Amino acid sequence: MGARREQRVEMMLPVRLWGMDRHGKLFEQHATTLDITPVGACLTGVTCDLQVGCIIGVQHGNSKSRFKVAWIGEPGSARDTQIGIITVEPGKYIWGVALARQFGDFFRSEAADIPVEMPAPQISSDSKAKSQNPAPVNYSVRHRSVKRSK
């Protein structure tokens, strides 16, 4: 697990994984994110026998993408059943939640209690856009006052 390049946001989201394990057997299973970034995530509840560097499919809601396994938690350790993944399809974003960006309003995540920049929400009256994410994601943020120097 090397130096982090992206701001991590603690968020538990249900995901479905599929691919081939280290023995060449097809697998499919459900897991949960512990934290997410624009390009990856830490997943927990992963019980299939994977190896670092393998490519797996990950789906959240109706969005899916391919990811490379960056690290695997040591069995019996605090990170047992956890893996780190990083996208192999840059520009494809499956989490469905607005994440940090370089400029914007500051918010603080109640779950992680860390500062998180979030863009303004995009509201669409298009019913097709609403049907693409039928299951609502429960997360909350609270506004934090920030004094900006001129």
HELIX and SHEET records of a PDB file:
HELIX    1   1 SER A  127  SER A  131  1                                   5    
SHEET    1   A 7 VAL A   9  GLU A  10  0                                        
SHEET    2   A 7 LEU A  26  ILE A  36 -1                                        
SHEET    3   A 7 PRO A  14  MET A  20 -1                                        
SHEET    4   A 7 ILE A  55  HIS A  60 -1                                        
SHEET    5   A 7 SER A  63  ILE A  72 -1                                        
SHEET    6   A 7 GLN A  82  THR A  87 -1                                        
SHEET    7   A 7 GLY A  40  THR A  44 -1                                        
SHEET    1   B 3 PRO A 115  MET A 118  0                                        
SHEET    2   B 3 ASP A 105  SER A 109 -1                                        
SHEET    3   B 3 VAL A 141  HIS A 143 -1                                        
END                                                                             
